[in-house]
Amino acid sequence: VDPARRPTTDTDLDGMSDWAEFVAGTNPTNASSVLALSATPASAGSPLQLHWPSGVNHGYRLVGSANGTAWSPFTDWLRATNAISGYTLPPPTNGAPYLFRLEALP
């Protein structure tokens, strides 16, 4: 390992540090390997299903917001068992979050 390497080093120049990619379970040497949420309908007229690339045994938690300012946990920590993880959102209710982001732990 290069002794000049720091937690902020971004080997693949994708804007996410190698340390953050390690935590997220993505590949720090591949710019197309990024932690990003995608949403698809589970089936016609049903709630959305969120998906993200994951590292097996890494932890992920969805946090949600109704206004983009105040964020709170939407799920418990989920332990990944596959290279792709997901969560099906329940039907929306008044005041429910409609903005989501993902937190990760190694």
All heavy atoms as an XYZ file, in Angstrom:
789
protein
N       0.845     -1.170      0.000
C       0.000      0.000      0.000
C       0.892      1.235      0.000
O       1.865      1.316      0.737
C      -0.942      0.007      1.217
C      -1.717      1.285      1.305
C      -1.855     -1.197      1.184
N       0.527      2.190     -0.805
C       1.272      3.449     -0.913
C       1.209      4.194      0.423
O       0.126      4.474      0.929
C       0.651      4.280     -2.030
C       1.365      5.600     -2.264
O       2.250      5.955     -1.468
O       1.028      6.262     -3.249
N       2.368      4.534      1.025
C       2.348      5.243      2.308
C       1.733      6.640      2.211
O       1.347      7.220      3.223
C       3.819      5.312      2.721
C       4.601      5.031      1.489
C       3.715      4.244      0.566
N       1.620      7.185      1.000
C       1.008      8.507      0.826
C      -0.517      8.423      0.755
O      -1.202      9.439      0.733
C       1.548      9.172     -0.445
N      -1.040      7.221      0.727
C      -2.501      7.027      0.626
C      -3.178      7.571      1.882
O      -2.739      7.336      2.997
C      -2.799      5.555      0.465
C      -4.234      5.250      0.220
C      -4.373      3.737     -0.007
N      -5.531      3.467     -0.773
C      -5.597      3.482     -2.093
N      -4.528      3.750     -2.794
N      -6.711      3.235     -2.714
N      -4.250      8.301      1.704
C      -5.015      8.899      2.799
C      -6.475      8.456      2.701
O      -6.917      8.003      1.646
C      -4.953     10.431      2.714
C      -3.553     11.000      2.785
C      -3.040     10.907      4.229
N      -1.691     11.405      4.343
C      -0.623     10.645      4.550
N      -0.734      9.349      4.659
N       0.576     11.177      4.658
N      -7.269      8.615      3.754
C      -8.694      8.265      3.688
C      -9.441      9.043      2.602
O     -10.485      8.618      2.135
C      -9.225      8.611      5.074
C      -8.039      8.562      5.963
C      -6.877      9.005      5.114
N      -8.897     10.182      2.199
C      -9.566     11.007      1.185
C      -9.131     10.674     -0.239
O      -9.656     11.257     -1.191
C      -9.290     12.497      1.449
O      -7.878     12.705      1.475
C      -9.902     12.945      2.777
N      -8.185      9.743     -0.403
C      -7.733      9.354     -1.742
C      -8.914      8.839     -2.549
O      -9.734      8.065     -2.059
C      -6.651      8.258     -1.643
O      -5.557      8.757     -0.891
C      -6.174      7.819     -3.019
N      -9.013      9.256     -3.799
C     -10.083      8.828     -4.712
C      -9.424      8.204     -5.941
O      -9.230      8.850     -6.957
C     -10.955     10.027     -5.093
C     -12.113      9.646     -6.004
O     -12.330      8.444     -6.251
O     -12.799     10.568     -6.483
N      -9.074      6.928     -5.853
C      -8.323      6.237     -6.898
C      -9.013      6.285     -8.251
O      -8.381      6.532     -9.277
C      -8.070      4.775     -6.498
O      -7.321      4.772     -5.276
C      -7.300      4.024     -7.563
N     -10.330      6.068     -8.286
C     -11.037      6.025     -9.578
C     -11.638      7.370     -9.987
O     -12.328      7.469    -10.999
C     -12.107      4.939     -9.594
C     -13.155      5.097     -8.500
O     -13.172      6.144     -7.820
O     -13.960      4.164     -8.331
N     -11.381      8.410     -9.200
C     -11.814      9.784     -9.516
C     -13.322      9.905     -9.774
O     -13.765     10.661    -10.625
C     -11.024     10.318    -10.728
C      -9.496     10.292    -10.576
C      -8.830     10.720    -11.858
C      -9.047     11.130     -9.401
N     -14.117      9.171     -8.977
C     -15.574      9.235     -9.140
C     -16.242     10.169     -8.133
O     -17.457     10.259     -8.062
C     -16.202      7.843     -9.058
C     -16.040      7.189     -7.691
O     -15.391      7.782     -6.802
O     -16.562      6.074     -7.511
N     -15.425     10.862     -7.324
C     -15.974     11.801     -6.349
C     -16.239     11.187     -4.988
O     -16.647     11.872     -4.058
N     -15.999      9.895     -4.835
C     -16.201      9.212     -3.554
C     -14.841      8.663     -3.126
O     -14.171      7.972     -3.898
C     -17.219      8.083     -3.730
C     -17.750      7.505     -2.476
S     -19.155      6.419     -2.874
C     -19.595      5.868     -1.261
N     -14.412      8.972     -1.913
C     -13.094      8.527     -1.458
C     -13.023      6.996     -1.404
O     -14.044      6.316     -1.290
C     -12.778      9.106     -0.080
O     -13.552      8.456      0.915
N     -11.802      6.481     -1.481
C     -11.619      5.025     -1.381
C     -12.170      4.502     -0.061
O     -12.764      3.424     -0.006
C     -10.137      4.660     -1.508
C      -9.587      4.930     -2.898
O     -10.349      5.342     -3.789
O      -8.370      4.720     -3.087
N     -11.995      5.274      1.028
C     -12.522      4.864      2.335
C     -14.054      4.781      2.291
O     -14.639      3.815      2.751
C     -12.073      5.810      3.432
C     -12.758      5.542      4.745
C     -13.690      6.316      5.360
C     -12.606      4.392      5.567
N     -14.121      5.732      6.527
C     -13.469      4.533      6.673
C     -11.828      3.240      5.486
C     -13.558      3.579      7.680
C     -11.935      2.298      6.502
C     -12.786      2.470      7.580
N     -14.697      5.785      1.714
C     -16.159      5.781      1.611
C     -16.628      4.601      0.756
O     -17.655      3.988      1.050
C     -16.652      7.100      1.031
N     -15.875      4.282     -0.296
C     -16.257      3.128     -1.131
C     -16.085      1.822     -0.372
O     -16.892      0.907     -0.511
C     -15.457      3.123     -2.429
C     -15.851      4.295     -3.322
C     -15.669      4.019     -4.785
O     -16.069      2.931     -5.246
O     -15.148      4.905     -5.478
N     -15.045      1.725      0.446
C     -14.884      0.536      1.283
C     -16.093      0.376      2.199
O     -16.659     -0.703      2.318
C     -13.605      0.636      2.120
C     -13.551     -0.361      3.239
C     -13.290     -1.703      2.994
C     -13.802      0.030      4.543
C     -13.271     -2.629      4.028
C     -13.785     -0.883      5.585
C     -13.518     -2.216      5.329
N     -16.503      1.456      2.850
C     -17.654      1.426      3.755
C     -18.921      1.039      2.996
O     -19.726      0.244      3.463
C     -17.833      2.786      4.469
C     -19.152      2.854      5.214
C     -16.673      3.035      5.416
N     -19.097      1.587      1.787
C     -20.305      1.350      0.996
C     -20.322     -0.012      0.318
O     -21.367     -0.463     -0.136
C     -20.450      2.444     -0.056
N     -19.167     -0.665      0.221
C     -19.109     -1.960     -0.452
C     -18.955     -1.847     -1.958
O     -19.239     -2.791     -2.682
N     -18.509     -0.682     -2.434
C     -18.274     -0.509     -3.863
C     -16.780     -0.613     -4.146
O     -15.959     -0.640     -3.235
C     -18.831      0.835     -4.369
O     -18.230      1.904     -3.625
C     -20.348      0.896     -4.206
N     -16.407     -0.659     -5.419
C     -15.021     -0.873     -5.831
C     -14.309      0.460     -6.028
O     -14.633      1.195     -6.958
C     -15.013     -1.684     -7.132
C     -13.629     -2.043     -7.593
O     -12.638     -1.462     -7.169
N     -13.557     -3.001     -8.496
N     -13.307      0.771     -5.210
C     -12.629      2.065     -5.313
C     -11.740      2.217     -6.546
O     -11.204      3.287     -6.790
C     -11.803      2.153     -4.031
C     -11.579      0.744     -3.643
C     -12.782     -0.021     -4.098
N     -11.582      1.153     -7.341
C     -10.770      1.247     -8.555
C     -11.626      1.227     -9.819
O     -11.102      1.152    -10.918
C      -9.737      0.107     -8.620
O     -10.426     -1.150     -8.681
C      -8.817      0.135     -7.415
N     -12.949      1.290     -9.666
C     -13.859      1.243    -10.806
C     -14.843      2.415    -10.688
O     -15.727      2.400     -9.843
C     -14.604     -0.093    -10.829
C     -15.559     -0.235    -11.984
O     -15.883      0.726    -12.673
N     -16.022     -1.448    -12.195
N     -14.699      3.413    -11.575
C     -15.536      4.618    -11.500
C     -17.017      4.330    -11.710
O     -17.864      5.110    -11.291
C     -15.055      5.653    -12.519
N     -17.363      3.200    -12.324
C     -18.784      2.893    -12.529
C     -19.388      2.149    -11.339
O     -20.583      1.888    -11.307
C     -18.988      2.102    -13.817
O     -18.352      0.845    -13.728
N     -18.570      1.800    -10.359
C     -19.048      1.140     -9.150
C     -19.341      2.209     -8.104
O     -18.444      2.666     -7.400
C     -17.986      0.157     -8.636
O     -18.394     -0.446     -7.435
N     -20.605      2.638     -8.035
C     -20.997      3.706     -7.120
C     -22.217      3.290     -6.315
O     -23.023      2.480     -6.759
C     -21.302      5.025     -7.876
C     -20.064      5.552     -8.551
C     -22.414      4.828     -8.877
N     -22.344      3.860     -5.140
C     -23.515      3.626     -4.301
C     -24.598      4.608     -4.724
O     -24.456      5.815     -4.531
C     -23.172      3.819     -2.823
C     -24.294      3.523     -1.837
C     -24.707      2.055     -1.924
C     -23.850      3.852     -0.429
N     -25.656      4.110     -5.340
C     -26.742      4.964     -5.814
C     -28.062      4.205     -5.703
O     -28.127      3.016     -5.994
C     -26.498      5.371     -7.263
N     -29.084      4.905     -5.257
C     -30.426      4.324     -5.182
C     -31.095      4.385     -6.545
O     -30.958      5.370     -7.266
C     -31.296      5.101     -4.201
C     -31.061      4.872     -2.726
C     -31.847      5.887     -1.907
C     -31.454      3.468     -2.333
N     -31.827      3.331     -6.886
C     -32.703      3.369     -8.055
C     -34.074      2.877     -7.599
O     -34.182      2.130     -6.629
C     -32.146      2.508     -9.191
O     -32.037      1.161     -8.794
N     -35.108      3.332     -8.270
C     -36.475      2.977     -7.878
C     -37.228      2.399     -9.063
O     -37.125      2.906    -10.179
C     -37.209      4.204     -7.354
N     -37.970      1.330     -8.808
C     -38.829      0.717     -9.817
C     -40.116      0.282     -9.142
O     -40.109     -0.085     -7.968
C     -38.172     -0.514    -10.474
O     -37.817     -1.450     -9.448
C     -36.936     -0.146    -11.269
N     -41.234      0.305     -9.880
C     -42.469     -0.222     -9.296
C     -42.342     -1.729     -9.072
O     -41.782     -2.433     -9.912
C     -43.541      0.071    -10.343
C     -42.910      1.006    -11.320
C     -41.439      0.842    -11.212
N     -42.780     -2.228     -7.923
C     -42.764     -3.668     -7.657
C     -43.689     -4.369     -8.644
O     -43.396     -5.443     -9.133
C     -43.168     -3.960     -6.219
N     -44.827     -3.765     -8.942
C     -45.769     -4.205     -9.974
C     -46.718     -3.045    -10.231
O     -46.756     -2.085     -9.472
C     -46.523     -5.463     -9.529
O     -47.293     -5.194     -8.381
N     -47.462     -3.127    -11.301
C     -48.346     -2.017    -11.679
C     -49.263     -1.629    -10.509
O     -49.915     -2.485     -9.915
C     -49.171     -2.398    -12.887
N     -49.282     -0.350    -10.172
C     -50.146      0.159     -9.118
C     -49.691     -0.158     -7.709
O     -50.426      0.065     -6.759
N     -48.491     -0.687     -7.557
C     -48.013     -1.030     -6.222
C     -46.894     -0.082     -5.802
O     -46.418      0.715     -6.604
C     -47.539     -2.481     -6.195
O     -46.399     -2.631     -7.003
N     -46.456     -0.167     -4.557
C     -45.406      0.731     -4.066
C     -44.095      0.572     -4.835
O     -43.874     -0.429     -5.511
C     -45.220      0.312     -2.611
C     -46.429     -0.468     -2.266
C     -46.940     -1.069     -3.536
N     -43.244      1.557     -4.667
C     -41.930      1.511     -5.304
C     -40.992      0.565     -4.571
O     -41.086      0.390     -3.360
C     -41.292      2.899     -5.315
C     -41.868      3.919     -6.263
C     -41.136      5.247     -6.105
C     -41.779      3.441     -7.699
N     -40.082      0.008     -5.333
C     -39.035     -0.814     -4.778
C     -37.714     -0.077     -4.992
O     -37.416      0.329     -6.116
C     -39.023     -2.162     -5.484
C     -38.570     -3.293     -4.634
C     -38.850     -4.623     -5.310
O     -38.765     -4.750     -6.517
N     -39.181     -5.616     -4.517
N     -36.958      0.158     -3.924
C     -35.656      0.808     -4.021
C     -34.578     -0.261     -4.092
O     -34.656     -1.276     -3.403
C     -35.420      1.705     -2.811
C     -36.423      2.835     -2.596
C     -36.093      3.600     -1.322
C     -36.463      3.762     -3.790
N     -33.563     -0.036     -4.935
C     -32.441     -0.971     -5.099
C     -31.140     -0.201     -5.025
O     -31.094      0.978     -5.383
C     -32.498     -1.657     -6.471
C     -33.745     -2.402     -6.724
N     -33.954     -3.676     -6.273
C     -34.858     -2.064     -7.390
C     -35.144     -4.090     -6.656
N     -35.725     -3.122     -7.332
N     -30.076     -0.871     -4.608
C     -28.748     -0.271     -4.609
C     -27.711     -1.389     -4.665
O     -27.941     -2.490     -4.197
C     -28.526      0.599     -3.371
C     -28.681     -0.109     -2.068
C     -27.694     -0.760     -1.359
C     -29.884     -0.274     -1.303
N     -28.211     -1.294     -0.218
C     -29.556     -1.010     -0.157
C     -31.206      0.140     -1.472
C     -30.498     -1.349      0.813
C     -32.134     -0.194     -0.513
C     -31.783     -0.925      0.615
N     -26.536     -1.091     -5.258
C     -25.453     -2.071     -5.231
C     -24.950     -2.202     -3.802
O     -24.888     -1.217     -3.068
C     -24.389     -1.459     -6.146
C     -24.674     -0.006     -6.142
C     -26.149      0.144     -5.911
N     -24.628     -3.418     -3.388
C     -24.229     -3.610     -1.999
C     -23.056     -4.572     -1.899
O     -22.833     -5.397     -2.770
C     -25.410     -4.129     -1.173
O     -25.958     -5.293     -1.742
N     -22.332     -4.430     -0.813
C     -21.272     -5.362     -0.473
C     -21.834     -6.382      0.500
O     -22.455     -6.009      1.493
N     -21.633     -7.655      0.213
C     -22.157     -8.705      1.085
C     -21.638     -8.484      2.505
O     -20.466     -8.192      2.716
C     -21.753    -10.098      0.551
C     -22.169    -11.197      1.519
C     -22.380    -10.333     -0.823
N     -22.543     -8.568      3.452
C     -22.313     -8.359      4.886
C     -22.129     -6.898      5.279
O     -21.898     -6.613      6.452
C     -21.141     -9.204      5.407
C     -21.486    -10.667      5.437
O     -22.623    -11.035      5.706
N     -20.523    -11.515      5.122
N     -22.245     -5.963      4.344
C     -22.220     -4.544      4.700
C     -23.612     -4.163      5.207
O     -24.610     -4.783      4.860
C     -21.857     -3.684      3.490
C     -20.402     -3.722      3.160
N     -19.563     -2.656      3.353
C     -19.639     -4.712      2.658
C     -18.348     -2.980      2.983
N     -18.362     -4.229      2.551
N     -23.687     -3.122      6.031
C     -24.951     -2.653      6.567
C     -25.437     -1.416      5.827
O     -24.642     -0.543      5.466
N     -26.741     -1.336      5.595
C     -27.352     -0.206      4.902
C     -28.623      0.192      5.639
O     -29.330     -0.650      6.188
C     -27.696     -0.574      3.449
C     -26.474     -0.997      2.678
C     -26.080     -2.324      2.629
C     -25.683     -0.050      2.022
C     -24.938     -2.709      1.949
C     -24.538     -0.429      1.337
C     -24.179     -1.756      1.310
O     -23.038     -2.125      0.647
N     -28.903      1.493      5.642
C     -30.120      1.995      6.273
C     -30.661      3.130      5.427
O     -29.931      4.045      5.037
C     -29.813      2.490      7.680
C     -31.017      3.115      8.375
C     -30.762      3.422      9.813
N     -29.819      4.535      9.964
C     -29.502      5.070     11.137
N     -30.009      4.599     12.252
N     -28.655      6.076     11.192
N     -31.956      3.069      5.144
C     -32.622      4.167      4.448
C     -33.027      5.214      5.462
O     -33.543      4.888      6.535
C     -33.877      3.673      3.731
C     -33.651      2.841      2.473
C     -34.968      2.189      2.050
C     -33.091      3.694      1.371
N     -32.765      6.467      5.141
C     -33.284      7.576      5.925
C     -34.216      8.358      5.011
O     -34.027      8.406      3.793
C     -32.165      8.467      6.515
C     -31.374      7.703      7.555
C     -31.250      9.002      5.449
N     -35.245      8.925      5.585
C     -36.242      9.615      4.782
C     -36.536     11.010      5.280
O     -36.260     11.349      6.432
N     -37.101     11.815      4.368
C     -37.461     13.181      4.700
C     -38.683     13.585      3.888
O     -38.845     13.186      2.739
C     -36.300     14.126      4.382
O     -36.679     15.466      4.597
N     -39.527     14.397      4.495
C     -40.678     14.955      3.788
C     -40.374     16.357      3.276
O     -41.142     16.911      2.499
C     -41.903     14.981      4.701
N     -39.213     16.931      3.708
C     -38.920     18.307      3.307
C     -37.490     18.535      2.818
O     -37.134     19.643      2.441
C     -39.215     19.268      4.470
C     -38.376     18.973      5.694
O     -37.379     18.263      5.638
N     -38.801     19.511      6.832
N     -36.640     17.500      2.849
C     -35.263     17.633      2.398
C     -34.345     18.292      3.406
O     -33.163     18.467      3.144
N     -34.868     18.653      4.580
C     -34.066     19.286      5.621
C     -33.916     18.368      6.828
O     -32.812     18.122      7.290
C     -34.706     20.624      6.054
O     -34.825     21.457      4.903
C     -33.860     21.325      7.094
N     -35.016     17.888      7.347
C     -35.006     16.995      8.504
C     -35.043     15.549      8.009
O     -35.965     15.157      7.293
C     -36.216     17.275      9.391
N     -34.017     14.770      8.374
C     -33.905     13.373      7.953
C     -33.971     12.475      9.176
O     -33.418     12.802     10.214
C     -32.589     13.142      7.213
C     -32.508     13.894      5.932
C     -32.099     15.181      5.765
C     -32.870     13.423      4.646
N     -32.174     15.530      4.441
C     -32.645     14.459      3.728
C     -33.352     12.210      4.166
C     -32.890     14.340      2.368
C     -33.596     12.082      2.812
C     -33.373     13.132      1.931
N     -34.639     11.346      9.058
C     -34.683     10.389     10.154
C     -34.673      8.975      9.590
O     -35.061      8.750      8.440
C     -35.918     10.618     11.029
O     -37.082     10.523     10.261
N     -34.228      7.998     10.393
C     -34.188      6.615      9.905
C     -35.561      6.161      9.434
O     -36.571      6.387     10.102
C     -33.730      5.815     11.122
C     -32.990      6.811     11.964
C     -33.710      8.118     11.749
N     -35.585      5.531      8.266
C     -36.816      4.976      7.715
C     -36.832      3.464      7.898
O     -37.880      2.866      8.009
C     -36.937      5.346      6.235
C     -38.259      5.006      5.631
C     -39.376      5.792      5.877
C     -38.400      3.898      4.813
C     -40.609      5.478      5.323
C     -39.624      3.580      4.245
C     -40.735      4.365      4.500
N     -35.644      2.845      7.913
C     -35.518      1.411      8.162
C     -34.502      1.194      9.278
O     -33.728      2.086      9.614
C     -35.009      0.647      6.917
O     -33.671      1.067      6.622
C     -35.910      0.858      5.718
N     -34.508     -0.004      9.831
C     -33.414     -0.428     10.688
C     -32.218     -0.700      9.781
O     -32.336     -0.693      8.553
C     -33.790     -1.710     11.440
C     -34.839     -1.466     12.508
O     -34.888     -0.341     13.056
O     -35.611     -2.404     12.794
N     -31.067     -0.980     10.369
C     -29.908     -1.369      9.569
C     -30.209     -2.709      8.922
O     -30.684     -3.634      9.580
C     -28.652     -1.447     10.426
C     -28.142     -0.089     10.764
C     -28.340      0.601     11.920
C     -27.389      0.761      9.912
N     -27.748      1.840     11.837
C     -27.150      1.963     10.614
C     -26.884      0.630      8.615
C     -26.421      3.014     10.072
C     -26.154      1.684      8.071
C     -25.935      2.858      8.797
N     -29.968     -2.797      7.622
C     -30.193     -4.008      6.849
C     -28.834     -4.585      6.471
O     -27.979     -3.873      5.946
C     -30.983     -3.686      5.570
C     -32.267     -2.864      5.756
C     -32.779     -2.359      4.418
C     -33.306     -3.715      6.454
N     -28.611     -5.861      6.718
C     -27.337     -6.509      6.388
C     -27.470     -7.137      4.993
O     -28.370     -7.924      4.742
C     -27.029     -7.581      7.423
C     -25.701     -8.235      7.312
C     -24.504     -7.371      7.550
N     -24.488     -6.665      8.811
C     -23.593     -5.741      9.107
N     -22.659     -5.414      8.252
N     -23.631     -5.129     10.254
N     -26.585     -6.758      4.074
C     -26.652     -7.237      2.691
C     -26.226     -8.699      2.596
O     -25.248     -9.109      3.205
C     -25.770     -6.383      1.792
N     -26.965     -9.470      1.823
C     -26.619    -10.873      1.569
C     -26.308    -11.105      0.094
O     -25.918    -12.197     -0.280
C     -27.769    -11.806      1.996
O     -28.955    -11.435      1.293
C     -28.014    -11.717      3.494
N     -26.489    -10.080     -0.737
C     -26.245    -10.177     -2.178
C     -25.532     -8.919     -2.661
O     -25.396     -7.955     -1.928
C     -27.572    -10.317     -2.946
C     -28.283    -11.606     -2.623
O     -27.726    -12.674     -2.796
N     -29.507    -11.501     -2.127
N     -25.153     -8.924     -3.940
C     -24.491     -7.767     -4.541
C     -25.474     -6.632     -4.827
O     -25.067     -5.502     -5.057
C     -23.780     -8.175     -5.823
N     -26.768     -6.935     -4.811
C     -27.811     -5.913     -4.970
C     -28.768     -6.059     -3.799
O     -29.229     -7.164     -3.503
C     -28.598     -6.083     -6.293
C     -27.670     -6.009     -7.497
C     -29.725     -5.062     -6.391
C     -27.089     -4.636     -7.761
N     -29.046     -4.963     -3.127
C     -29.996     -4.980     -2.018
C     -31.198     -4.133     -2.384
O     -31.152     -3.335     -3.320
C     -29.346     -4.429     -0.744
O     -28.344     -5.293     -0.287
N     -32.280     -4.285     -1.638
C     -33.463     -3.504     -1.928
C     -34.430     -3.455     -0.762
O     -34.292     -4.178      0.226
N     -35.423     -2.581     -0.932
C     -36.452     -2.395      0.073
C     -37.708     -1.926     -0.644
O     -37.652     -1.023     -1.484
C     -36.008     -1.344      1.100
C     -36.995     -1.127      2.211
C     -37.045     -1.997      3.292
C     -37.891     -0.072      2.164
C     -37.965     -1.805      4.308
C     -38.809      0.134      3.184
C     -38.841     -0.754      4.251
O     -39.755     -0.565      5.257
N     -38.838     -2.536     -0.325
C     -40.116     -2.119     -0.906
C     -40.773     -1.120      0.028
O     -40.992     -1.416      1.201
C     -41.041     -3.328     -1.134
O     -40.379     -4.250     -2.015
C     -42.360     -2.897     -1.758
N     -41.043      0.070     -0.503
C     -41.668      1.116      0.306
C     -43.126      0.777      0.570
O     -43.835      0.308     -0.313
C     -41.599      2.455     -0.429
C     -40.207      3.016     -0.672
C     -40.294      4.266     -1.539
C     -39.514      3.327      0.627
N     -43.600      1.041      1.782
C     -45.021      0.847      2.060
C     -45.831      1.927      1.336
O     -45.280      2.945      0.917
C     -45.116      0.998      3.578
C     -43.936      1.817      3.961
C     -42.864      1.517      2.954
N     -47.134      1.718      1.191
C     -47.955      2.763      0.564
C     -47.796      4.084      1.302
O     -47.711      4.105      2.537
C     -49.390      2.232      0.696
C     -49.234      0.758      0.875
C     -47.919      0.561      1.590
N     -47.719      5.196      0.582
C     -47.509      6.498      1.240
C     -48.706      6.918      2.084
O     -49.840      6.583      1.788
C     -47.299      7.458      0.070
C     -47.908      6.782     -1.104
C     -47.820      5.309     -0.857
N     -48.409      7.653      3.142
C     -49.440      8.237      3.994
C     -49.134      9.725      4.126
O     -48.046     10.180      3.781
C     -49.436      7.591      5.397
O     -48.155      7.797      5.991
C     -49.742      6.109      5.325
N     -50.088     10.497      4.639
C     -49.862     11.924      4.832
C     -48.663     12.149      5.748
O     -48.560     11.541      6.809
C     -51.097     12.596      5.441
C     -52.231     12.669      4.450
O     -52.014     12.578      3.244
N     -53.439     12.822      4.950
N     -47.763     13.010      5.323
C     -46.593     13.340      6.119
C     -45.466     12.329      6.021
O     -44.429     12.508      6.642
N     -45.671     11.246      5.260
C     -44.620     10.234      5.124
C     -43.479     10.773      4.267
O     -43.684     11.622      3.400
C     -45.194      8.975      4.490
N     -42.258     10.284      4.499
C     -41.134     10.733      3.676
C     -41.339     10.361      2.216
O     -41.905      9.325      1.908
C     -39.941      9.964      4.243
C     -40.383      9.321      5.481
C     -41.867      9.317      5.492
N     -40.891     11.225      1.344
C     -40.896     10.908     -0.081
C     -39.524     11.158     -0.689
O     -39.315     10.936     -1.874
C     -41.989     11.673     -0.822
C     -41.849     13.170     -0.752
C     -41.130     13.864     -1.716
C     -42.438     13.899      0.279
C     -40.992     15.241     -1.647
C     -42.304     15.268      0.351
C     -41.582     15.931     -0.617
O     -41.443     17.296     -0.547
N     -38.588     11.592      0.147
C     -37.193     11.736     -0.246
C     -36.393     10.714      0.565
O     -36.635     10.552      1.763
C     -36.685     13.146      0.066
C     -37.426     14.292     -0.611
C     -36.982     15.623     -0.016
C     -37.183     14.262     -2.106
N     -35.467     10.038     -0.081
C     -34.710      8.998      0.607
C     -33.234      9.116      0.276
O     -32.850      9.523     -0.812
C     -35.208      7.605      0.203
C     -36.620      7.364      0.617
C     -37.663      7.610     -0.255
C     -36.914      6.900      1.883
C     -38.976      7.417      0.122
C     -38.218      6.707      2.280
C     -39.261      6.967      1.397
N     -32.414      8.755      1.242
C     -30.989      8.579      1.009
C     -30.550      7.326      1.771
O     -31.292      6.794      2.584
C     -30.163      9.793      1.347
C     -30.467     10.555      2.539
C     -29.641     11.811      2.657
N     -29.615     12.179      4.047
C     -29.267     13.343      4.496
N     -28.858     14.265      3.682
N     -29.288     13.601      5.782
N     -29.342      6.896      1.468
C     -28.860      5.634      1.985
C     -27.609      5.857      2.815
O     -26.710      6.598      2.407
C     -28.547      4.720      0.792
C     -28.248      3.274      1.046
C     -29.453      2.569      1.668
C     -27.881      2.583     -0.261
N     -27.556      5.219      3.978
C     -26.354      5.233      4.807
C     -25.737      3.846      4.729
O     -26.437      2.852      4.519
C     -26.714      5.562      6.257
C     -27.300      6.936      6.442
C     -27.665      7.209      7.881
O     -27.943      6.276      8.658
O     -27.686      8.402      8.245
N     -24.421      3.771      4.908
C     -23.728      2.478      4.823
C     -22.735      2.322      5.949
O     -22.162      3.296      6.449
C     -23.007      2.383      3.481
N     -22.537      1.075      6.371
C     -21.523      0.684      7.359
C     -20.803     -0.548      6.822
O     -21.413     -1.388      6.169
C     -22.174      0.300      8.687
C     -22.746      1.416      9.539
C     -23.466      0.831     10.759
C     -21.647      2.350     10.006
N     -19.505     -0.675      7.125
C     -18.787     -1.884      6.660
C     -19.269     -3.130      7.379
O     -19.879     -3.076      8.393
C     -17.325     -1.584      6.982
C     -17.339     -0.512      8.003
C     -18.649      0.204      7.867
